[in-house]
């Protein structure tokens, strides 16, 4: 699970959200021809129109100066393995609905992470989500630079993800909320005023919620903790988590081998029972052993 918070994928979040909303409608410009548009959603509904998104975000900016951030973009991107798991459990359309519901729950965690009075759930936020089924190459991708793909081409594999535009101001239009604020409570008065958003805790809570909601058994190498330790941990921490991952991999292999032996044993037992007393063909003998058995009886010719 990859969670990222940016100011704006199109580069400007100090003015209108119109440019970003239009950008995130890119798949609908094709889907509408097939009568299969993907509408915007939040905790209140699943059929929100783009003009409602723009109007609501752009009018929730009380007392923000022209140079202040008006909104943020949150990217919720499951891995290919996680997407495949959801589709196996719920089907293609069911997986989409489940991912939307999960995104709404992630915004609950987002609200609580500010540790602000009167910010207790996603109902205290102004946000809109957009599910996208594909990702597209940009000029930054190595495949484009090497000439193996063109800018705008669809990327291969499972790429379903959710983009969320969230207002800088809360639902009352009174409180400023910034997930890019680095305050950690050293100045208590300042933290109470601007909030203290721990992005590491937020990403970890989103991963935990996915696993709990969908009963997903996550390997250590898939965890945020593993990736974060390899990127930011010291030498001892990186070594420790790599050794832990190696032990986990060995344990999984051992469990797999035991399960295979158990399944083979059950298969042999079923074959034996099918060839029981009423079957005059005799006991079931593996093919190679059977040939040796027949040769020893002079039947190999």
Secondary structure, DSSP 8 states (H G I E B T S, - for coil): -EEEEES-TTS--SS-SHHHHHHTTTTHHHHGGGT----EEETTEEEE-HHHHHHHHHT--TT--TTS--EEEEEEE--HHHHHHHHHHHHHHHHHHHHHHHHHHHHHHHHHHT--TT--SGGGS-EEEEEES--B--TTSHHHHTTSS-TT-B-SS---EEEEEEESB-TTS--B--TT----SSSHHHHHHH----HHHHHHHHHHHHHHHHT----GGGSHHHHHHHHH--HHHHHHHHHHHHHHHHHHHHHHHHHHHHHHHHHHHHHHHHTSTT-TT-S---HHHHHHHHHHTT---
